[in-house]
Amino acid sequence: VLILGSATPSLESYTATREGRITLITLAERVGMARDKDGLPRSVALPLPPVRIVDMRQELQQGNRSIFSRALQAALAGALKRGEQAILFLNRRGAASFIMCRDCGHVITCPHCSSPLTVHYDEGSGGNAQAAGRTDPRSVVPDASLQICHGCGYRQYIPPGCPECFSPRIKTFGVGTQRVVEELHTLFPQARPLRWDRDTVSRKGDHARMLDTMLNHQADVLIGTQMIAKGLDLPLVSLVGVVAADTGLHLPDFRSGERTFQLLTQVAGRAGRRVAGAEVVIQTYNPEHYALLAAQEHDYEGFFRQEIAFRRQTRYPPFSRLIRFIYSGSNDARAQATAELFAEEVEQLADAVGLGDWSLIGPAPAFFHRQRNRFRWHLILRASDPRPLLAALRVPRGWIVDVDPVQLL
C-alpha cells in the first residue's frame, strides 16, 4: 500500500483521485491535541487562521517605504506584546537580489553563469562588513560584504561603482532573509530573531538546534525560506507574515502558480496550532491573482478549478506528458546548433513511430542559460503518450532526458 499525504497535492495527483485511479481520504478540519477535564489527551479541531492580503502598491502610495506593511508591523507588535512567536517567510536568501547601475542599467552578474549576483551581509561582523574591513571602503552599498552566485558559489567583493560605465550610482534591489532580519532589528529592537535558511543550517544538527531554539522560546521571530513552510509544529506561533508572495509567481514555468499556492497554504498552516487568535498577513503586488485569493480562503478546490482550466487550455499536465531534453556546451553557438539538429531528429522520429497529438517546444535557451561556463539549451516534447518515442530514441552523448519534469527552468 502506498499512501500519499499532503494538504496541497499536485494537480496530477488530485486529478487521479477524481478519475478513480487513487482513493481520496480527506480531513475536513485541522486536528490538534488537547486535554480533557481528567487530564487525558484528546484530539480537537483547530480552526485555520484568517488570512489578510496586503496590497504593497498602496503601501508605497501612502508613504510606507518599509518592507513590512503597516498591517504586518501592527501584527508583529501585538504578538511580541503577548509573549507569542511569529514567522516571517521569504523564499530568498541573502540581503538583496541584485545590484544595478542607475545610470546605464547594468546588472552585476556572475562571470561563470547568467545569474545576477546576490548581495550577502558579512555574517562575521554582525552584518557590518565595512567595519570588519572586508569590503572596499568606497563601496556605495552600506553594511554589505559580498556578492555571491547561488548557482556556482562564485563570490566577489562589492565594487565601488558600475563595472561597465564606472558610475558610482549603483543600488541594491530586492530583499532576502538577511534584509528581513535587519528591518526587524530596526522596527523591533527588543525582538529576538532566528534566521533559518540554507546559509544557517549547513552543518549536521543545525535543523534540530533551530527547532529547539523556537520550542524553548529562545527566539521570538523565525525568519526563513521554504524549508520552514512545512512540517513545523511550533505551539507559540500566532502570526505568519509572508514578506513577498510574488517571489516565484511569475517564473517561466507552468507550475509557478501551483507552487505559490502550495507554499502560501503550507506556511499559513504554521500559525495557530496551539494559541487562539492567530493570523496570517500576505504581502503582494498582485492581490488579485487567483493563487493568492485561494490561499487566503484555504481553498484548494477553488484553486484547482482555476488552475486546471489553465492546464486544459495549454495542454500541460495532467492533460499531457512532458519530456524535457537538456544540452549544455562550452560554446553557445555550437550548443544551439547541436540542439537544433537533435530537435529535427526528434520531430522525424515522432512522425516515424506514429506519435499522436504531439508538439515540440524549442530548442530555446534555458531560463538559467549559462551555468558554470556552460550554455544550456532545451526542448520540450508534449504528448499524450510519449512512450513509443522514448523506446525508439537514441539519445546522443551529452544530453539529459527528464521525463515528467517537475520544473522547466
C-alpha positions as a printed NumPy array, in Angstrom:
array([[  0.   ,   0.   ,   0.   ],
       [  1.339,   3.425,  -0.973],
       [ -0.047,   6.399,   0.96 ],
       [  0.421,   9.929,  -0.38 ],
       [ -0.256,  12.689,   2.128],
       [ -0.417,  16.432,   1.544],
       [ -2.539,  19.464,   2.35 ],
       [ -1.761,  20.693,  -1.178],
       [ -1.488,  17.705,  -3.544],
       [ -0.212,  18.209,  -7.065],
       [ -2.8  ,  18.708,  -9.772],
       [ -1.769,  15.389, -11.308],
       [ -2.402,  13.516,  -8.051],
       [ -5.709,  15.244,  -7.386],
       [ -6.884,  14.59 , -10.939],
       [ -6.065,  10.915, -10.409],
       [ -8.387,  10.872,  -7.381],
       [-11.195,  12.395,  -9.433],
       [-10.71 ,   9.754, -12.098],
       [-10.779,   6.975,  -9.51 ],
       [ -7.157,   5.916, -10.008],
       [ -6.308,   6.939,  -6.431],
       [ -8.586,   6.666,  -3.404],
       [ -9.037,  10.04 ,  -1.719],
       [ -9.378,  10.366,   2.055],
       [ -9.762,  13.897,   3.399],
       [ -9.539,  15.622,   6.758],
       [-12.237,  18.256,   6.853],
       [-10.553,  20.125,   9.727],
       [ -7.097,  20.699,  11.095],
       [ -6.578,  18.392,  14.062],
       [ -4.685,  19.203,  17.249],
       [ -4.273,  17.741,  20.696],
       [ -5.781,  18.949,  23.966],
       [ -6.515,  17.505,  27.393],
       [ -9.941,  16.793,  28.789],
       [-11.116,  17.545,  32.342],
       [ -9.367,  14.415,  33.593],
       [ -6.076,  15.462,  32.039],
       [ -6.204,  12.845,  29.303],
       [ -5.127,  13.771,  25.761],
       [ -7.797,  14.02 ,  23.091],
       [ -7.977,  15.292,  19.54 ],
       [ -9.694,  18.596,  18.82 ],
       [-10.495,  20.541,  15.673],
       [ -8.256,  23.563,  15.163],
       [ -9.655,  26.432,  13.093],
       [ -7.467,  27.664,  10.262],
       [ -6.17 ,  31.2  ,  10.815],
       [ -7.726,  34.126,   8.955],
       [ -5.544,  35.422,   6.125],
       [ -5.211,  39.069,   5.182],
       [ -3.806,  40.138,   1.808],
       [ -1.997,  43.481,   1.792],
       [ -1.515,  45.375,  -1.48 ],
       [  2.04 ,  46.714,  -1.282],
       [  1.331,  49.159,  -4.1  ],
       [ -0.98 ,  51.034,  -1.767],
       [  1.64 ,  50.936,   0.98 ],
       [  4.077,  52.712,  -1.332],
       [  1.455,  55.209,  -2.488],
       [  0.688,  56.069,   1.125],
       [  4.323,  56.675,   2.007],
       [  5.36 ,  53.411,   3.662],
       [  8.866,  52.557,   2.435],
       [  9.408,  49.66 ,   4.824],
       [  9.441,  46.08 ,   3.556],
       [  6.864,  45.454,   6.304],
       [  3.362,  46.748,   5.656],
       [  1.609,  48.648,   8.407],
       [ -0.668,  45.65 ,   8.944],
       [  2.308,  43.339,   9.416],
       [  4.02 ,  45.802,  11.747],
       [  0.89 ,  46.017,  13.9  ],
       [  0.503,  42.237,  13.957],
       [  4.152,  41.78 ,  14.946],
       [  3.821,  44.34 ,  17.721],
       [  0.76 ,  42.533,  19.079],
       [  2.348,  39.075,  19.001],
       [  5.503,  40.302,  20.734],
       [  3.499,  42.153,  23.376],
       [  1.542,  38.986,  24.181],
       [  4.739,  36.956,  24.506],
       [  3.953,  34.875,  21.425],
       [  6.093,  33.973,  18.426],
       [  5.921,  34.87 ,  14.747],
       [  7.19 ,  33.504,  11.453],
       [  8.322,  35.753,   8.603],
       [  8.534,  33.854,   5.337],
       [ 10.562,  34.965,   2.326],
       [ 11.827,  32.496,  -0.242],
       [ 15.022,  34.42 ,  -0.967],
       [ 18.363,  34.154,   0.816],
       [ 20.837,  36.971,   1.293],
       [ 20.282,  40.678,   1.729],
       [ 19.332,  41.852,  -1.775],
       [ 18.572,  40.104,  -5.055],
       [ 20.951,  42.089,  -7.262],
       [ 22.86 ,  45.337,  -7.773],
       [ 22.054,  47.572, -10.747],
       [ 23.643,  50.743, -12.093],
       [ 21.148,  53.598, -12.056],
       [ 22.907,  55.331, -14.943],
       [ 23.423,  52.6  , -17.563],
       [ 21.129,  49.878, -16.189],
       [ 23.864,  47.24 , -15.98 ],
       [ 23.144,  44.379, -13.549],
       [ 26.191,  42.754, -11.969],
       [ 26.105,  39.065, -12.886],
       [ 28.239,  36.016, -12.238],
       [ 31.155,  35.717, -14.717],
       [ 30.513,  31.966, -14.931],
       [ 26.697,  31.968, -15.028],
       [ 23.942,  34.176, -16.412],
       [ 22.507,  34.825, -12.949],
       [ 22.672,  38.14 , -11.075],
       [ 24.914,  38.035,  -8.026],
       [ 23.041,  38.104,  -4.711],
       [ 24.153,  40.532,  -2.011],
       [ 25.045,  38.897,   1.311],
       [ 25.852,  40.656,   4.566],
       [ 29.039,  39.694,   6.361],
       [ 27.967,  37.158,   8.992],
       [ 31.205,  37.533,  10.926],
       [ 30.717,  41.178,  11.816],
       [ 27.053,  41.298,  12.739],
       [ 26.156,  42.483,   9.265],
       [ 28.596,  45.404,   9.288],
       [ 31.068,  44.274,   6.651],
       [ 32.797,  47.615,   6.218],
       [ 33.501,  47.812,   9.944],
       [ 35.205,  44.442,   9.657],
       [ 37.382,  45.742,   6.852],
       [ 36.255,  43.068,   4.408],
       [ 34.815,  45.249,   1.685],
       [ 36.107,  48.19 ,  -0.273],
       [ 35.528,  51.242,   1.999],
       [ 34.42 ,  53.192,  -1.058],
       [ 31.513,  50.805,  -1.625],
       [ 28.235,  52.654,  -2.057],
       [ 26.313,  49.645,  -0.729],
       [ 26.425,  50.052,   3.051],
       [ 26.788,  47.186,   5.505],
       [ 27.274,  44.586,   2.804],
       [ 30.296,  42.435,   2.204],
       [ 29.926,  40.113,  -0.741],
       [ 28.033,  39.255,  -3.867],
       [ 27.502,  35.507,  -4.238],
       [ 26.26 ,  33.351,  -7.103],
       [ 23.719,  30.854,  -5.805],
       [ 24.36 ,  28.682,  -8.848],
       [ 28.105,  28.037,  -8.77 ],
       [ 29.204,  29.628,  -5.494],
       [ 31.36 ,  32.359,  -7.07 ],
       [ 31.811,  35.334,  -4.769],
       [ 33.319,  38.783,  -5.058],
       [ 33.575,  41.99 ,  -3.079],
       [ 31.042,  44.651,  -3.93 ],
       [ 32.637,  47.158,  -6.328],
       [ 32.705,  50.9  ,  -5.595],
       [ 30.894,  51.577,  -8.852],
       [ 29.475,  50.133, -12.045],
       [ 31.95 ,  47.812, -13.81 ],
       [ 30.538,  48.904, -17.191],
       [ 30.275,  52.708, -17.067],
       [ 32.155,  53.293, -13.761],
       [ 29.297,  55.344, -12.332],
       [ 29.143,  55.324,  -8.526],
       [ 25.327,  55.28 ,  -8.743],
       [ 24.774,  51.574,  -8.103],
       [ 21.904,  50.369,  -5.949],
       [ 20.598,  47.152,  -4.421],
       [ 17.187,  45.849,  -5.465],
       [ 15.011,  43.164,  -3.922],
       [ 15.189,  41.67 ,  -0.448],
       [ 16.331,  38.448,   1.176],
       [ 16.135,  36.887,   4.608],
       [ 19.131,  38.862,   5.897],
       [ 17.41 ,  42.112,   4.953],
       [ 14.274,  40.976,   6.805],
       [ 16.34 ,  40.422,   9.96 ],
       [ 17.808,  43.908,   9.574],
       [ 14.377,  45.512,   9.21 ],
       [ 13.115,  43.593,  12.231],
       [ 16.035,  44.928,  14.284],
       [ 15.187,  48.465,  13.184],
       [ 11.471,  48.317,  13.974],
       [ 11.533,  45.936,  16.943],
       [ 14.971,  46.092,  18.576],
       [ 13.707,  44.061,  21.545],
       [ 12.706,  41.084,  19.362],
       [ 14.988,  38.055,  19.202],
       [ 15.225,  36.894,  15.575],
       [ 16.231,  33.462,  14.333],
       [ 17.131,  33.046,  10.66 ],
       [ 16.581,  29.595,   9.174],
       [ 17.772,  29.167,   5.591],
       [ 20.429,  27.26 ,   3.685],
       [ 23.142,  29.646,   4.873],
       [ 22.433,  28.985,   8.561],
       [ 21.909,  25.211,   8.529],
       [ 24.96 ,  23.953,   6.678],
       [ 26.131,  21.54 ,   9.393],
       [ 24.718,  18.35 ,  10.836],
       [ 22.346,  19.043,  13.709],
       [ 21.661,  22.658,  12.711],
       [ 17.995,  21.97 ,  11.911],
       [ 17.437,  20.37 ,  15.315],
       [ 19.141,  23.292,  17.058],
       [ 16.939,  25.787,  15.216],
       [ 13.806,  23.882,  16.178],
       [ 14.868,  23.635,  19.825],
       [ 15.554,  27.371,  19.916],
       [ 11.983,  28.099,  18.849],
       [ 10.392,  25.425,  21.05 ],
       [ 12.274,  26.727,  24.103],
       [ 11.191,  30.293,  23.27 ],
       [ 14.776,  31.485,  22.958],
       [ 13.707,  33.379,  19.833],
       [ 10.634,  35.476,  19.125],
       [ 10.587,  35.695,  15.327],
       [ 11.606,  32.957,  12.904],
       [ 12.737,  34.261,   9.502],
       [ 13.214,  31.696,   6.778],
       [ 12.821,  30.319,   3.293],
       [ 10.751,  27.406,   2.022],
       [ 12.408,  24.989,   4.439],
       [ 10.25 ,  26.447,   7.249],
       [  6.981,  26.276,   5.277],
       [  6.101,  22.657,   6.04 ],
       [  6.138,  20.286,   8.963],
       [  6.932,  22.643,  11.837],
       [  4.652,  22.433,  14.873],
       [  5.509,  25.495,  16.962],
       [  2.964,  25.971,  19.776],
       [  3.574,  29.683,  20.404],
       [  3.422,  30.891,  16.786],
       [  0.357,  33.096,  16.425],
       [  1.448,  35.1  ,  13.371],
       [  2.784,  34.228,   9.941],
       [  3.881,  37.072,   7.698],
       [  4.663,  36.451,   4.033],
       [  7.023,  39.282,   3.139],
       [  6.838,  38.887,  -0.658],
       [  4.299,  36.435,  -2.036],
       [  5.239,  37.252,  -5.64 ],
       [  8.77 ,  35.83 ,  -5.471],
       [  8.1  ,  32.758,  -7.594],
       [  4.765,  33.724,  -9.086],
       [  5.988,  34.927, -12.485],
       [  8.748,  32.46 , -13.264],
       [  8.513,  30.991, -16.797],
       [  7.235,  27.661, -15.543],
       [  3.696,  26.344, -15.877],
       [  3.743,  25.239, -12.218],
       [  4.621,  28.68 , -10.794],
       [  1.057,  29.418,  -9.689],
       [  0.683,  25.956,  -8.172],
       [  3.959,  26.24 ,  -6.257],
       [  2.994,  29.67 ,  -4.95 ],
       [ -0.373,  28.404,  -3.711],
       [  1.251,  25.377,  -2.083],
       [  3.897,  27.43 ,  -0.273],
       [  1.429,  30.048,   0.957],
       [ -1.066,  27.448,   2.146],
       [  1.584,  25.393,   3.905],
       [  3.288,  28.292,   5.665],
       [ -0.077,  29.755,   6.711],
       [ -0.753,  26.462,   8.464],
       [  2.136,  27.119,  10.877],
       [  0.032,  29.749,  12.696],
       [ -2.408,  28.961,  15.482],
       [ -1.54 ,  25.339,  16.11 ],
       [ -1.876,  25.861,  19.872],
       [ -2.727,  29.534,  20.516],
       [ -6.008,  31.299,  19.813],
       [ -6.334,  34.479,  17.795],
       [ -3.741,  33.543,  15.17 ],
       [ -3.495,  35.409,  11.876],
       [ -1.637,  35.423,   8.568],
       [ -0.556,  38.502,   6.602],
       [  0.376,  38.066,   2.93 ],
       [  2.137,  40.982,   1.238],
       [  1.916,  41.176,  -2.542],
       [  1.931,  43.407,  -5.601],
       [ -0.614,  41.092,  -7.274],
       [ -3.53 ,  40.914,  -4.808],
       [ -5.997,  39.775,  -7.497],
       [ -4.074,  36.651,  -8.504],
       [ -6.201,  33.541,  -8.106],
       [ -3.424,  31.579,  -6.365],
       [ -3.256,  34.201,  -3.607],
       [ -7.029,  34.555,  -3.304],
       [ -7.401,  30.788,  -2.973],
       [ -4.655,  30.676,  -0.341],
       [ -6.459,  33.439,   1.555],
       [ -9.544,  31.225,   1.819],
       [ -7.593,  27.976,   2.39 ],
       [ -9.497,  26.859,  -0.703],
       [ -7.735,  24.043,  -2.53 ],
       [-10.828,  23.181,  -4.581],
       [-11.16 ,  26.771,  -5.755],
       [ -7.519,  26.888,  -6.777],
       [ -7.832,  23.535,  -8.53 ],
       [-10.758,  24.747, -10.65 ],
       [ -8.844,  27.818, -11.834],
       [ -5.535,  26.08 , -12.414],
       [ -6.986,  23.031, -14.154],
       [ -8.735,  25.316, -16.662],
       [ -5.361,  26.901, -17.484],
       [ -3.73 ,  23.478, -17.847],
       [ -6.531,  22.227, -20.097],
       [ -6.255,  25.265, -22.356],
       [ -2.472,  24.992, -22.681],
       [ -2.337,  21.163, -22.696],
       [  0.068,  20.999, -19.815],
       [ -0.049,  18.099, -17.326],
       [ -2.305,  16.389, -16.391],
       [ -3.641,  16.786, -19.962],
       [ -0.355,  15.663, -21.489],
       [  3.018,  14.298, -20.515],
       [  6.254,  16.213, -20.953],
       [  9.785,  15.177, -21.804],
       [ 12.484,  17.78 , -21.391],
       [ 15.748,  17.38 , -23.306],
       [ 18.648,  19.492, -21.992],
       [ 22.039,  20.028, -23.612],
       [ 24.937,  22.132, -22.362],
       [ 28.217,  23.071, -24.005],
       [ 31.124,  25.436, -23.54 ],
       [ 30.345,  27.242, -26.814],
       [ 26.909,  28.818, -27.115],
       [ 26.659,  28.728, -30.918],
       [ 27.716,  25.084, -31.114],
       [ 25.327,  24.165, -28.291],
       [ 22.489,  25.843, -30.186],
       [ 23.384,  24.029, -33.413],
       [ 23.501,  20.703, -31.57 ],
       [ 20.086,  21.373, -30.039],
       [ 18.576,  22.317, -33.402],
       [ 19.916,  19.161, -35.048],
       [ 18.571,  16.967, -32.244],
       [ 15.18 ,  18.704, -32.455],
       [ 14.944,  17.712, -36.122],
       [ 15.725,  14.103, -35.205],
       [ 13.035,  14.094, -32.517],
       [ 10.452,  15.507, -34.933],
       [ 11.274,  12.921, -37.601],
       [ 11.157,  10.078, -35.095],
       [  7.84 ,  11.271, -33.657],
       [  6.303,  11.023, -37.125],
       [  8.006,   7.703, -37.835],
       [  6.624,   5.974, -34.726],
       [  3.181,   7.48 , -35.263],
       [  3.225,   9.53 , -32.088],
       [ -0.203,  11.085, -31.915],
       [ -1.159,  14.525, -30.678],
       [  2.348,  15.831, -30.016],
       [  4.181,  19.15 , -30.186],
       [  7.773,  20.226, -29.699],
       [  8.701,  23.47 , -27.972],
       [ 12.147,  24.83 , -28.767],
       [ 15.03 ,  24.455, -28.883],
       [ 15.457,  27.563, -26.786],
       [ 17.903,  28.865, -24.195],
       [ 17.075,  27.524, -20.74 ],
       [ 15.968,  30.068, -18.147],
       [ 19.333,  29.664, -16.417],
       [ 21.102,  29.823, -19.762],
       [ 24.705,  29.868, -18.615],
       [ 25.791,  27.811, -15.602],
       [ 29.385,  27.126, -14.599],
       [ 30.626,  28.373, -18.   ],
       [ 28.345,  26.024, -19.92 ],
       [ 25.469,  27.199, -22.098],
       [ 22.201,  25.311, -21.649],
       [ 19.625,  24.702, -24.396],
       [ 16.478,  22.689, -24.005],
       [ 13.488,  21.421, -25.938],
       [ 10.228,  20.13 , -24.529],
       [  8.147,  17.393, -26.089],
       [  4.478,  17.431, -25.19 ],
       [  2.412,  14.336, -25.989],
       [ -0.451,  12.268, -24.63 ],
       [  1.767,   9.18 , -24.507],
       [  5.475,   9.697, -25.323],
       [  6.497,   6.11 , -24.552],
       [  6.765,   4.936, -28.216],
       [  9.214,   7.732, -28.941],
       [ 11.246,   7.069, -25.802],
       [ 11.542,   3.396, -26.708],
       [ 12.894,   4.187, -30.179],
       [ 15.013,   7.237, -29.375],
       [ 18.783,   7.002, -29.211],
       [ 19.931,   9.886, -27.067],
       [ 23.322,  11.295, -28.099],
       [ 26.054,  11.779, -25.555],
       [ 25.813,  14.968, -23.536],
       [ 22.023,  15.142, -23.381],
       [ 19.894,  14.935, -20.236],
       [ 16.413,  13.444, -20.626],
       [ 13.935,  14.48 , -17.93 ],
       [ 10.655,  12.555, -18.161],
       [  7.699,  14.24 , -16.431],
       [  9.87 ,  17.159, -15.231],
       [  8.815,  18.914, -12.044],
       [ 10.136,  22.253, -13.336],
       [ 11.208,  23.744, -16.667],
       [ 13.835,  26.242, -15.53 ]])
